[in-house]
Structures are given as structure tokens and as C-alpha cells.
Amino acid sequence: MLFAREGAKVLLVDRSLRQAEETLSAIREEGGEASVFEADVTSTENCKAMVGAAVERYGGLHVLFNNVGILGRGTVVDVDEDHWDQVLNVNLKSMVLTSKHAIPQMVEGGGGSIINVSSIAGIRAGSGGAAVPYAASKSGIIGLTATMAVTHGRDNIRVNCIAPGHIYTPMVAGAMADEFRDLRRRAGPLGTEGDAWDIAWAAVFLASNESRWVSGIVMPVDAGLLATTPLAMLDHLR
């Protein structure tokens, strides 16, 4: 919605057409331009078709926002191998495949911006129990971002990464007690809860010309959580 408000023509890609169409309806109500495309971004053929649809409908591709992810729990001792593969495929492989097909079109159009969504769990051990597949995939996104930024910099393609903190989204809402939600809020120096809009504004900045000299970074959007330690926040957590 924010991309559309800023004047972008948006291709909404989702495995669920129903969910994509909900967003499409909201964008059109505000007078924005968008369309939907059903795809599984763990499939290289689907990713190729997605890029083709963007070029066919809008004449080119200039921004790729890789914002797909699932949770993945377990330690290295008890993690299920199939679950590990699924999480790495959805969270990490998908970004490789979308970028593989998007970058040639960006090069043809004179450049572009790629924004990958990682997590603070890719930098520090997360909260709420062991989640090795999730953490490994999110760390991989950070390494992928840096390498892509260097590899494609001379193509005038910027690649950056957002690391959300304790964001309250549908992915976590169904399995989180109110007490733990409040604890997450109090753990950050700002003492406020983040939502999807906070991440969206960071993505809009990284896609815009205002960030034309920014590439290869990891931008935490986390209420300052990575700047502190549990002991420093003790008075707020008691």
C-alpha cells in the first residue's frame, strides 16, 4: 500500500490469490495502481513467470521487495530435516530465485533496488524458544544481501536488508499470549510495539532515490533492541 501511495505500479505476488486481492482492493480504494499474481516463490518457473508478468504489465522492473517468510522451530538436535528444508526454501532460496530472474530485467532497465527482509534473529539468538531453521535462514539472507550488493553494484542495482525486531503480525499473533506480547514490547528501549507499517516505511526508503547511495546494509527496525542487553532493560522488564 505504501509503495502504491508513493506512485509505484505494484505487482502483488502471493500463493493465496484471496490475500493478494484483499491488498489489491485496499490499494485501488486509494486510487493506486496494482495487480495480483499467484506464485510459489520457491519455484524457479514461478519466479520467472512473476518477473515476466511485471515487465509485460508495467513495462519494466525496478524494485524487488522480498518479503516472504515462515517460522521454523527446533534445535539442531531435534529439528526435523524436512522442516529444515522447507524453511530454508521459503525464507532463503526464494530470494535467490526471485533475484535470479529479476536482476537481468533491472539491468536492462538501467538498474534498480532489491530489499530483502531478514530478522534480528539472524543477528542474535531470538526469544520464545529455539528456532534454528528460522535463524539460519535469516542469517543467510544477510550474507546473501551483502554478496549481491557487491556483485551487482556496477549494474546500478542496490541490495539492502531490513531486520525487523519484535513486530506484531499475523504470523505470530495466533500463538502468542498477551503476557509475552507485553514482555516483547517492554524489551525494546522505545517501549513501543512495532507493526508491518514500520517495516514498510523502511522498504519504501530503501527503494527510493533518497537512498541512492545506500547498498549492502542491514537496517534494524527494532525499537533499539539490538543496541541494548537484558540487564540494561531490567528495570523495564521487572
PASE-531989 format. One record per residue: residue number from 1; residue in one letter; x, z, y of N, C-alpha, C in turn. Coordinates in steps of 0.1 Angstrom, whole numbers, plus 5000, padded with zeros to 4 digits. Layout:
residues N
{lumse NUM, A, {X, Z, Y}, {X, Z, Y}, {X, Z, Y}},
...
***
This chain:
residues 238
{lumse 1, M, {5008, 5000, 4988}, {5000, 5000, 5000}, {5009, 5000, 5013}},
{lumse 2, L, {5019, 5008, 5013}, {5028, 5008, 5024}, {5035, 4995, 5026}},
{lumse 3, F, {5040, 4988, 5016}, {5046, 4975, 5017}, {5036, 4966, 5023}},
{lumse 4, A, {5024, 4966, 5019}, {5014, 4957, 5024}, {5011, 4960, 5039}},
{lumse 5, R, {5011, 4973, 5043}, {5009, 4976, 5057}, {5020, 4971, 5066}},
{lumse 6, E, {5032, 4970, 5060}, {5043, 4965, 5067}, {5044, 4950, 5068}},
{lumse 7, G, {5034, 4943, 5061}, {5034, 4929, 5062}, {5039, 4921, 5050}},
{lumse 8, A, {5042, 4929, 5039}, {5047, 4922, 5027}, {5035, 4916, 5020}},
{lumse 9, K, {5038, 4905, 5013}, {5029, 4900, 5003}, {5033, 4906, 4989}},
{lumse 10, V, {5024, 4913, 4983}, {5028, 4922, 4972}, {5022, 4917, 4959}},
{lumse 11, L, {5031, 4916, 4949}, {5026, 4913, 4935}, {5026, 4927, 4928}},
{lumse 12, L, {5014, 4931, 4924}, {5012, 4944, 4917}, {5013, 4942, 4902}},
{lumse 13, V, {5024, 4947, 4896}, {5027, 4945, 4882}, {5024, 4958, 4874}},
{lumse 14, D, {5016, 4956, 4864}, {5012, 4968, 4856}, {5008, 4963, 4842}},
{lumse 15, R, {5010, 4972, 4832}, {5004, 4969, 4819}, {4989, 4970, 4819}},
{lumse 16, S, {4984, 4978, 4828}, {4970, 4980, 4829}, {4964, 4973, 4841}},
{lumse 17, L, {4957, 4962, 4839}, {4951, 4955, 4850}, {4941, 4963, 4858}},
{lumse 18, R, {4934, 4973, 4851}, {4925, 4981, 4858}, {4932, 4989, 4869}},
{lumse 19, Q, {4943, 4995, 4866}, {4950, 5003, 4876}, {4956, 4995, 4887}},
{lumse 20, A, {4961, 4983, 4883}, {4966, 4974, 4894}, {4955, 4969, 4903}},
{lumse 21, E, {4943, 4967, 4897}, {4932, 4962, 4905}, {4927, 4973, 4915}},
{lumse 22, E, {4928, 4986, 4911}, {4925, 4997, 4920}, {4933, 4996, 4932}},
{lumse 23, T, {4946, 4995, 4930}, {4955, 4994, 4942}, {4953, 4981, 4950}},
{lumse 24, L, {4950, 4970, 4943}, {4947, 4958, 4950}, {4935, 4959, 4959}},
{lumse 25, S, {4924, 4966, 4954}, {4912, 4968, 4962}, {4915, 4977, 4974}},
{lumse 26, A, {4924, 4987, 4973}, {4927, 4995, 4984}, {4935, 4987, 4995}},
{lumse 27, I, {4944, 4978, 4990}, {4952, 4970, 4999}, {4943, 4960, 5007}},
{lumse 28, R, {4934, 4954, 5000}, {4925, 4944, 5006}, {4916, 4951, 5016}},
{lumse 29, E, {4912, 4963, 5013}, {4903, 4970, 5023}, {4910, 4972, 5036}},
{lumse 30, E, {4923, 4973, 5036}, {4931, 4975, 5048}, {4935, 4961, 5054}},
{lumse 31, G, {4931, 4950, 5048}, {4935, 4937, 5053}, {4948, 4932, 5048}},
{lumse 32, G, {4954, 4939, 5038}, {4967, 4934, 5033}, {4966, 4923, 5023}},
{lumse 33, E, {4977, 4917, 5020}, {4977, 4906, 5010}, {4985, 4910, 4998}},
{lumse 34, A, {4978, 4908, 4986}, {4984, 4912, 4973}, {4976, 4905, 4962}},
{lumse 35, S, {4982, 4906, 4950}, {4976, 4901, 4938}, {4981, 4909, 4927}},
{lumse 36, V, {4975, 4907, 4915}, {4979, 4915, 4903}, {4985, 4906, 4893}},
{lumse 37, F, {4993, 4912, 4884}, {4999, 4905, 4873}, {5001, 4915, 4862}},
{lumse 38, E, {4995, 4912, 4850}, {4996, 4920, 4839}, {5009, 4917, 4831}},
{lumse 39, A, {5018, 4928, 4829}, {5030, 4925, 4822}, {5035, 4938, 4816}},
{lumse 40, D, {5043, 4937, 4806}, {5051, 4948, 4800}, {5065, 4945, 4803}},
{lumse 41, V, {5071, 4953, 4812}, {5084, 4950, 4817}, {5096, 4954, 4808}},
{lumse 42, T, {5092, 4958, 4795}, {5102, 4959, 4785}, {5104, 4946, 4778}},
{lumse 43, S, {5096, 4936, 4782}, {5097, 4922, 4776}, {5104, 4913, 4785}},
{lumse 44, T, {5114, 4906, 4781}, {5121, 4897, 4790}, {5112, 4885, 4793}},
{lumse 45, E, {5104, 4881, 4784}, {5095, 4869, 4787}, {5084, 4873, 4797}},
{lumse 46, N, {5079, 4886, 4796}, {5070, 4891, 4807}, {5077, 4892, 4820}},
{lumse 47, C, {5089, 4896, 4821}, {5096, 4898, 4833}, {5099, 4884, 4840}},
{lumse 48, K, {5102, 4874, 4831}, {5104, 4861, 4836}, {5092, 4855, 4842}},
{lumse 49, A, {5080, 4857, 4835}, {5067, 4853, 4840}, {5063, 4860, 4853}},
{lumse 50, M, {5067, 4873, 4854}, {5063, 4880, 4866}, {5070, 4874, 4878}},
{lumse 51, V, {5083, 4872, 4877}, {5091, 4866, 4888}, {5085, 4852, 4891}},
{lumse 52, G, {5082, 4844, 4881}, {5076, 4831, 4883}, {5063, 4832, 4891}},
{lumse 53, A, {5055, 4842, 4888}, {5042, 4843, 4895}, {5045, 4847, 4909}},
{lumse 54, A, {5054, 4855, 4912}, {5057, 4859, 4926}, {5062, 4847, 4934}},
{lumse 55, V, {5070, 4839, 4928}, {5075, 4827, 4935}, {5064, 4816, 4937}},
{lumse 56, E, {5056, 4815, 4927}, {5045, 4805, 4927}, {5035, 4809, 4938}},
{lumse 57, R, {5031, 4822, 4938}, {5020, 4826, 4947}, {5025, 4828, 4961}},
{lumse 58, Y, {5038, 4832, 4963}, {5042, 4836, 4977}, {5054, 4828, 4982}},
{lumse 59, G, {5059, 4819, 4974}, {5070, 4810, 4979}, {5084, 4815, 4977}},
{lumse 60, G, {5085, 4827, 4972}, {5099, 4833, 4970}, {5098, 4848, 4966}},
{lumse 61, L, {5109, 4854, 4965}, {5110, 4868, 4961}, {5121, 4874, 4969}},
{lumse 62, H, {5118, 4885, 4976}, {5128, 4891, 4985}, {5130, 4906, 4982}},
{lumse 63, V, {5120, 4912, 4976}, {5121, 4927, 4973}, {5116, 4929, 4959}},
{lumse 64, L, {5124, 4937, 4951}, {5120, 4941, 4938}, {5120, 4957, 4938}},
{lumse 65, F, {5109, 4963, 4936}, {5107, 4977, 4935}, {5105, 4981, 4921}},
{lumse 66, N, {5116, 4986, 4914}, {5115, 4990, 4900}, {5110, 5005, 4899}},
{lumse 67, N, {5097, 5006, 4898}, {5090, 5019, 4898}, {5082, 5021, 4886}},
{lumse 68, V, {5088, 5020, 4874}, {5082, 5023, 4861}, {5089, 5034, 4854}},
{lumse 69, G, {5082, 5043, 4848}, {5089, 5053, 4840}, {5079, 5062, 4832}},
{lumse 70, I, {5084, 5067, 4821}, {5077, 5077, 4813}, {5085, 5089, 4810}},
{lumse 71, L, {5079, 5100, 4807}, {5086, 5112, 4803}, {5093, 5111, 4789}},
{lumse 72, G, {5103, 5118, 4787}, {5110, 5118, 4774}, {5116, 5132, 4771}},
{lumse 73, R, {5110, 5139, 4762}, {5114, 5153, 4760}, {5122, 5154, 4747}},
{lumse 74, G, {5129, 5166, 4746}, {5137, 5169, 4734}, {5152, 5171, 4737}},
{lumse 75, T, {5159, 5178, 4729}, {5173, 5180, 4729}, {5179, 5169, 4721}},
{lumse 76, V, {5193, 5168, 4721}, {5199, 5159, 4712}, {5198, 5162, 4698}},
{lumse 77, V, {5195, 5175, 4695}, {5193, 5179, 4681}, {5180, 5175, 4676}},
{lumse 78, D, {5169, 5176, 4684}, {5156, 5174, 4678}, {5149, 5161, 4683}},
{lumse 79, V, {5156, 5153, 4692}, {5149, 5142, 4697}, {5146, 5131, 4686}},
{lumse 80, D, {5135, 5125, 4686}, {5131, 5115, 4677}, {5137, 5102, 4681}},
{lumse 81, E, {5143, 5095, 4672}, {5151, 5083, 4675}, {5142, 5072, 4681}},
{lumse 82, D, {5130, 5070, 4675}, {5120, 5060, 4681}, {5116, 5064, 4695}},
{lumse 83, H, {5114, 5077, 4698}, {5110, 5081, 4711}, {5122, 5079, 4721}},
{lumse 84, W, {5134, 5081, 4716}, {5146, 5078, 4725}, {5146, 5064, 4729}},
{lumse 85, D, {5144, 5055, 4719}, {5144, 5040, 4722}, {5133, 5036, 4731}},
{lumse 86, Q, {5121, 5042, 4729}, {5110, 5039, 4738}, {5113, 5043, 4753}},
{lumse 87, V, {5118, 5055, 4755}, {5121, 5060, 4768}, {5132, 5051, 4775}},
{lumse 88, L, {5143, 5048, 4768}, {5153, 5040, 4774}, {5149, 5026, 4776}},
{lumse 89, N, {5140, 5021, 4768}, {5135, 5007, 4770}, {5126, 5007, 4783}},
{lumse 90, V, {5117, 5016, 4784}, {5108, 5016, 4796}, {5115, 5020, 4808}},
{lumse 91, N, {5123, 5030, 4808}, {5129, 5035, 4821}, {5141, 5028, 4825}},
{lumse 92, L, {5149, 5023, 4816}, {5162, 5017, 4820}, {5163, 5002, 4817}},
{lumse 93, K, {5160, 4998, 4804}, {5160, 4984, 4801}, {5151, 4975, 4809}},
{lumse 94, S, {5140, 4981, 4813}, {5130, 4973, 4821}, {5136, 4969, 4834}},
{lumse 95, M, {5145, 4978, 4840}, {5151, 4974, 4853}, {5162, 4964, 4852}},
{lumse 96, V, {5168, 4964, 4840}, {5178, 4953, 4837}, {5170, 4940, 4836}},
{lumse 97, L, {5159, 4940, 4829}, {5152, 4927, 4826}, {5145, 4922, 4839}},
{lumse 98, T, {5139, 4930, 4847}, {5133, 4926, 4859}, {5144, 4920, 4869}},
{lumse 99, S, {5155, 4927, 4870}, {5166, 4922, 4879}, {5172, 4909, 4873}},
{lumse 100, K, {5173, 4908, 4860}, {5179, 4896, 4854}, {5172, 4884, 4859}},
{lumse 101, H, {5159, 4884, 4860}, {5151, 4873, 4864}, {5149, 4872, 4879}},
{lumse 102, A, {5149, 4883, 4885}, {5146, 4883, 4900}, {5158, 4879, 4908}},
{lumse 103, I, {5170, 4883, 4904}, {5182, 4880, 4912}, {5184, 4865, 4915}},
{lumse 104, P, {5183, 4856, 4905}, {5185, 4842, 4908}, {5176, 4837, 4919}},
{lumse 105, Q, {5163, 4842, 4919}, {5154, 4838, 4929}, {5157, 4843, 4943}},
{lumse 106, M, {5162, 4856, 4943}, {5167, 4862, 4955}, {5179, 4854, 4961}},
{lumse 107, V, {5188, 4850, 4952}, {5200, 4843, 4957}, {5195, 4829, 4963}},
{lumse 108, E, {5186, 4823, 4956}, {5181, 4810, 4961}, {5174, 4812, 4975}},
{lumse 109, G, {5168, 4823, 4977}, {5161, 4826, 4990}, {5170, 4832, 5001}},
{lumse 110, G, {5183, 4834, 4998}, {5192, 4839, 5008}, {5195, 4854, 5007}},
{lumse 111, G, {5190, 4861, 4997}, {5193, 4875, 4995}, {5180, 4883, 4993}},
{lumse 112, G, {5182, 4896, 4992}, {5171, 4905, 4990}, {5175, 4919, 4988}},
{lumse 113, S, {5165, 4927, 4985}, {5167, 4942, 4983}, {5160, 4946, 4970}},
{lumse 114, I, {5168, 4953, 4962}, {5163, 4959, 4949}, {5163, 4974, 4950}},
{lumse 115, I, {5152, 4981, 4948}, {5151, 4995, 4948}, {5147, 5000, 4934}},
{lumse 116, N, {5156, 5008, 4929}, {5154, 5014, 4915}, {5150, 5029, 4917}},
{lumse 117, V, {5140, 5034, 4910}, {5136, 5048, 4910}, {5142, 5055, 4899}},
{lumse 118, S, {5151, 5065, 4902}, {5157, 5074, 4892}, {5150, 5087, 4893}},
{lumse 119, S, {5158, 5098, 4894}, {5152, 5111, 4895}, {5164, 5121, 4897}},
{lumse 120, I, {5161, 5133, 4903}, {5171, 5143, 4904}, {5175, 5147, 4890}},
{lumse 121, A, {5167, 5145, 4880}, {5170, 5148, 4866}, {5182, 5139, 4861}},
{lumse 122, G, {5185, 5128, 4868}, {5196, 5120, 4864}, {5209, 5125, 4871}},
{lumse 123, I, {5208, 5136, 4879}, {5220, 5141, 4886}, {5223, 5156, 4881}},
{lumse 124, R, {5212, 5163, 4879}, {5213, 5177, 4874}, {5203, 5179, 4863}},
{lumse 125, A, {5205, 5189, 4855}, {5196, 5192, 4844}, {5182, 5196, 4850}},
{lumse 126, G, {5172, 5191, 4845}, {5159, 5193, 4850}, {5153, 5206, 4847}},
{lumse 127, S, {5140, 5208, 4851}, {5133, 5220, 4848}, {5122, 5217, 4839}},
{lumse 128, G, {5117, 5228, 4833}, {5105, 5226, 4824}, {5108, 5223, 4810}},
{lumse 129, G, {5120, 5225, 4805}, {5124, 5223, 4792}, {5133, 5211, 4790}},
{lumse 130, A, {5139, 5209, 4779}, {5149, 5199, 4776}, {5142, 5185, 4776}},
{lumse 131, A, {5148, 5175, 4783}, {5143, 5162, 4783}, {5155, 5152, 4783}},
{lumse 132, V, {5162, 5152, 4772}, {5174, 5144, 4771}, {5172, 5129, 4773}},
{lumse 133, P, {5161, 5123, 4766}, {5159, 5109, 4768}, {5156, 5105, 4782}},
{lumse 134, Y, {5148, 5114, 4789}, {5145, 5111, 4803}, {5157, 5112, 4812}},
{lumse 135, A, {5165, 5123, 4810}, {5177, 5125, 4818}, {5187, 5114, 4816}},
{lumse 136, A, {5189, 5110, 4804}, {5199, 5099, 4801}, {5194, 5086, 4807}},
{lumse 137, S, {5181, 5083, 4807}, {5176, 5071, 4813}, {5178, 5071, 4828}},
{lumse 138, K, {5175, 5082, 4834}, {5176, 5083, 4848}, {5190, 5083, 4853}},
{lumse 139, S, {5199, 5089, 4846}, {5214, 5088, 4849}, {5218, 5073, 4848}},
{lumse 140, G, {5213, 5066, 4837}, {5217, 5052, 4835}, {5213, 5044, 4847}},
{lumse 141, I, {5201, 5047, 4853}, {5196, 5039, 4864}, {5206, 5041, 4876}},
{lumse 142, I, {5212, 5052, 4878}, {5221, 5055, 4889}, {5234, 5046, 4887}},
{lumse 143, G, {5239, 5046, 4875}, {5251, 5038, 4872}, {5247, 5023, 4873}},
{lumse 144, L, {5236, 5019, 4868}, {5231, 5005, 4869}, {5231, 5001, 4884}},
{lumse 145, T, {5225, 5010, 4892}, {5224, 5006, 4907}, {5237, 5004, 4913}},
{lumse 146, A, {5247, 5013, 4911}, {5260, 5011, 4917}, {5267, 4998, 4913}},
{lumse 147, T, {5266, 4995, 4900}, {5272, 4983, 4895}, {5266, 4971, 4900}},
{lumse 148, M, {5252, 4971, 4900}, {5245, 4959, 4906}, {5248, 4957, 4921}},
{lumse 149, A, {5249, 4968, 4928}, {5252, 4967, 4942}, {5266, 4960, 4945}},
{lumse 150, V, {5275, 4964, 4937}, {5289, 4958, 4938}, {5289, 4943, 4933}},
{lumse 151, T, {5283, 4941, 4922}, {5283, 4928, 4916}, {5276, 4917, 4924}},
{lumse 152, H, {5265, 4921, 4931}, {5257, 4911, 4938}, {5257, 4913, 4953}},
{lumse 153, G, {5266, 4921, 4958}, {5267, 4922, 4972}, {5270, 4909, 4980}},
{lumse 154, R, {5279, 4901, 4974}, {5282, 4889, 4981}, {5271, 4878, 4980}},
{lumse 155, D, {5261, 4881, 4972}, {5249, 4873, 4972}, {5239, 4877, 4982}},
{lumse 156, N, {5243, 4887, 4991}, {5234, 4893, 5001}, {5223, 4900, 4995}},
{lumse 157, I, {5225, 4906, 4983}, {5215, 4914, 4977}, {5219, 4929, 4977}},
{lumse 158, R, {5211, 4937, 4983}, {5214, 4951, 4984}, {5206, 4958, 4972}},
{lumse 159, V, {5213, 4968, 4966}, {5207, 4975, 4955}, {5208, 4990, 4957}},
{lumse 160, N, {5197, 4997, 4958}, {5198, 5011, 4961}, {5188, 5019, 4951}},
{lumse 161, C, {5190, 5032, 4951}, {5183, 5040, 4942}, {5176, 5052, 4949}},
{lumse 162, I, {5164, 5055, 4945}, {5157, 5067, 4950}, {5157, 5078, 4939}},
{lumse 163, A, {5160, 5090, 4942}, {5160, 5101, 4932}, {5149, 5111, 4937}},
{lumse 164, P, {5137, 5109, 4932}, {5127, 5119, 4936}, {5129, 5133, 4930}},
{lumse 165, G, {5125, 5143, 4937}, {5125, 5156, 4933}, {5112, 5160, 4926}},
{lumse 166, H, {5107, 5172, 4928}, {5095, 5177, 4922}, {5082, 5171, 4928}},
{lumse 167, I, {5080, 5158, 4925}, {5069, 5151, 4931}, {5057, 5154, 4922}},
{lumse 168, Y, {5045, 5156, 4928}, {5033, 5158, 4921}, {5026, 5145, 4919}},
{lumse 169, T, {5026, 5139, 4907}, {5019, 5126, 4904}, {5011, 5127, 4892}},
{lumse 170, P, {5003, 5117, 4889}, {4995, 5117, 4876}, {5004, 5119, 4864}},
{lumse 171, M, {5016, 5115, 4864}, {5025, 5116, 4852}, {5027, 5130, 4848}},
{lumse 172, V, {5027, 5140, 4857}, {5029, 5154, 4854}, {5017, 5163, 4856}},
{lumse 173, A, {5007, 5158, 4863}, {4996, 5166, 4867}, {4988, 5171, 4855}},
{lumse 174, G, {4987, 5163, 4844}, {4979, 5168, 4833}, {4985, 5179, 4824}},
{lumse 175, A, {4998, 5181, 4826}, {5004, 5190, 4817}, {5011, 5201, 4824}},
{lumse 176, M, {5006, 5205, 4836}, {5013, 5214, 4845}, {5004, 5225, 4849}},
{lumse 177, A, {5007, 5238, 4846}, {5000, 5249, 4851}, {5001, 5251, 4866}},
{lumse 178, D, {4991, 5257, 4872}, {4992, 5259, 4886}, {5004, 5268, 4890}},
{lumse 179, E, {5007, 5278, 4882}, {5018, 5287, 4885}, {5031, 5279, 4885}},
{lumse 180, F, {5033, 5270, 4876}, {5046, 5263, 4875}, {5047, 5253, 4887}},
{lumse 181, R, {5035, 5247, 4890}, {5035, 5238, 4902}, {5039, 5245, 4914}},
{lumse 182, D, {5034, 5257, 4916}, {5038, 5265, 4928}, {5053, 5269, 4928}},
{lumse 183, L, {5058, 5272, 4916}, {5072, 5275, 4915}, {5081, 5263, 4919}},
{lumse 184, R, {5077, 5251, 4914}, {5084, 5239, 4918}, {5084, 5237, 4933}},
{lumse 185, R, {5073, 5240, 4940}, {5072, 5239, 4954}, {5082, 5248, 4961}},
{lumse 186, R, {5082, 5261, 4957}, {5090, 5271, 4963}, {5105, 5270, 4960}},
{lumse 187, A, {5108, 5262, 4950}, {5123, 5260, 4947}, {5130, 5252, 4957}},
{lumse 188, G, {5123, 5243, 4965}, {5130, 5235, 4975}, {5131, 5242, 4988}},
{lumse 189, P, {5142, 5239, 4995}, {5144, 5246, 5008}, {5132, 5243, 5018}},
{lumse 190, L, {5126, 5232, 5018}, {5115, 5230, 5027}, {5102, 5237, 5023}},
{lumse 191, G, {5101, 5241, 5010}, {5090, 5249, 5006}, {5077, 5241, 5005}},
{lumse 192, T, {5077, 5228, 5005}, {5065, 5220, 5005}, {5066, 5211, 4993}},
{lumse 193, E, {5054, 5206, 4989}, {5053, 5197, 4977}, {5053, 5182, 4981}},
{lumse 194, G, {5061, 5174, 4974}, {5062, 5160, 4976}, {5051, 5153, 4969}},
{lumse 195, D, {5048, 5141, 4974}, {5039, 5132, 4966}, {5044, 5118, 4967}},
{lumse 196, A, {5036, 5109, 4961}, {5040, 5095, 4960}, {5043, 5088, 4973}},
{lumse 197, W, {5036, 5092, 4984}, {5038, 5086, 4997}, {5052, 5089, 5002}},
{lumse 198, D, {5058, 5101, 4999}, {5072, 5104, 5003}, {5082, 5094, 4997}},
{lumse 199, I, {5079, 5090, 4985}, {5088, 5081, 4978}, {5086, 5067, 4983}},
{lumse 200, A, {5073, 5064, 4986}, {5070, 5050, 4991}, {5077, 5048, 5005}},
{lumse 201, W, {5077, 5058, 5014}, {5083, 5056, 5027}, {5098, 5053, 5025}},
{lumse 202, A, {5105, 5060, 5016}, {5119, 5057, 5013}, {5121, 5043, 5008}},
{lumse 203, A, {5112, 5039, 4999}, {5113, 5025, 4994}, {5111, 5015, 5005}},
{lumse 204, V, {5102, 5017, 5014}, {5099, 5008, 5025}, {5112, 5007, 5034}},
{lumse 205, F, {5118, 5018, 5037}, {5130, 5018, 5044}, {5141, 5010, 5037}},
{lumse 206, L, {5143, 5012, 5025}, {5154, 5005, 5017}, {5151, 4990, 5015}},
{lumse 207, A, {5139, 4986, 5017}, {5135, 4972, 5016}, {5136, 4965, 5029}},
{lumse 208, S, {5137, 4973, 5040}, {5136, 4967, 5053}, {5149, 4963, 5059}},
{lumse 209, N, {5149, 4955, 5070}, {5161, 4951, 5077}, {5168, 4963, 5084}},
{lumse 210, E, {5160, 4974, 5086}, {5166, 4986, 5092}, {5177, 4992, 5083}},
{lumse 211, S, {5176, 4989, 5070}, {5187, 4994, 5061}, {5196, 4983, 5056}},
{lumse 212, R, {5198, 4973, 5065}, {5206, 4961, 5061}, {5220, 4964, 5057}},
{lumse 213, W, {5225, 4976, 5062}, {5239, 4979, 5058}, {5240, 4991, 5048}},
{lumse 214, V, {5230, 4993, 5041}, {5229, 5003, 5031}, {5228, 4997, 5017}},
{lumse 215, S, {5238, 5000, 5008}, {5237, 4994, 4995}, {5245, 5003, 4986}},
{lumse 216, G, {5240, 5005, 4973}, {5248, 5013, 4963}, {5246, 5028, 4964}},
{lumse 217, I, {5236, 5032, 4972}, {5234, 5046, 4974}, {5223, 5052, 4964}},
{lumse 218, V, {5224, 5065, 4962}, {5213, 5073, 4956}, {5207, 5082, 4967}},
{lumse 219, M, {5195, 5080, 4970}, {5188, 5087, 4981}, {5179, 5098, 4975}},
{lumse 220, P, {5183, 5110, 4975}, {5174, 5121, 4970}, {5162, 5122, 4980}},
{lumse 221, V, {5150, 5123, 4975}, {5138, 5126, 4982}, {5132, 5138, 4975}},
{lumse 222, D, {5137, 5150, 4979}, {5135, 5162, 4971}, {5133, 5175, 4978}},
{lumse 223, A, {5130, 5175, 4991}, {5128, 5187, 4999}, {5141, 5195, 5000}},
{lumse 224, G, {5152, 5188, 4998}, {5165, 5195, 4999}, {5170, 5202, 4986}},
{lumse 225, L, {5163, 5200, 4975}, {5166, 5207, 4963}, {5180, 5206, 4958}},
{lumse 226, L, {5186, 5194, 4959}, {5199, 5192, 4954}, {5210, 5199, 4963}},
{lumse 227, A, {5206, 5203, 4975}, {5215, 5209, 4984}, {5216, 5224, 4981}},
{lumse 228, T, {5208, 5230, 4972}, {5208, 5244, 4970}, {5211, 5248, 4956}},
{lumse 229, T, {5210, 5261, 4953}, {5212, 5267, 4940}, {5201, 5277, 4938}},
{lumse 230, P, {5198, 5280, 4925}, {5188, 5290, 4923}, {5190, 5303, 4930}},
{lumse 231, L, {5202, 5308, 4931}, {5205, 5321, 4938}, {5202, 5320, 4953}},
{lumse 232, A, {5205, 5309, 4959}, {5202, 5307, 4973}, {5188, 5307, 4976}},
{lumse 233, M, {5179, 5304, 4966}, {5165, 5304, 4968}, {5158, 5316, 4963}},
{lumse 234, L, {5166, 5326, 4959}, {5160, 5337, 4951}, {5149, 5344, 4959}},
{lumse 235, D, {5150, 5346, 4972}, {5140, 5353, 4979}, {5127, 5346, 4980}},
{lumse 236, H, {5128, 5332, 4978}, {5116, 5324, 4979}, {5109, 5323, 4965}},
{lumse 237, L, {5117, 5326, 4954}, {5112, 5324, 4941}, {5107, 5337, 4935}},
{lumse 238, R, {5110, 5348, 4941}, {5105, 5361, 4935}, {5090, 5362, 4936}},
***
